[in-house]
Amino acid sequence: MKMQEIQSRAKQLGINSFGKTKTNLIREIQRAEGNFDCFGRSQDFCDQLMCCFRTLCIPERKSQSTSK
């Protein structure tokens, strides 16, 4: 998701995005949407299923199959 899309979402929620980093702006959006402001903090697990940034924060891992 590009910064412009994030700023647009923030504007829809009445959040001023001026001078904020992408991460801080996403966390503010998360709070406004009723989620934890955890963007970029989790390593392998996220229970915030309704968060629109979930796939950005924890990308799905490609399953690696090994043939032996």
C-alpha positions, -999 to 999 in steps of 0.1 A, spaced: 0 0 0 14 33 -10 16 64 13 -9 82 -8 -35 54 -2 -27 55 35 -31 93 36 -64 90 18 -77 64 44 -65 87 72 -84 116 57 -116 96 56 -112 90 93 -105 127 101 -68 121 108 -42 147 98 -14 129 81 9 159 77 45 152 88 38 117 100 58 86 90 41 58 73 43 36 103 30 62 128 2 71 104 -8 35 101 -8 30 138 -30 61 143 -54 47 117 -54 13 135 -64 31 168 -92 50 150 -106 18 135 -106 1 169 -76 -21 165 -44 -22 185 -17 1 171 7 -27 165 18 -22 129 53 -35 124 57 -48 159 46 -84 155 69 -110 141 49 -140 132 14 -137 146 -15 -112 144 -49 -117 159 -63 -84 145 -82 -101 117 -102 -70 107 -72 -47 104 -68 -35 68 -30 -34 72 -26 -70 84 -12 -83 51 12 -54 49 24 -60 84 27 -98 83 30 -109 47 19 -144 40 49 -167 38 54 -188 8 53 -224 18 86 -240 9 83 -276 1 115 -296 2 117 -329 -17 140 -355 -1 
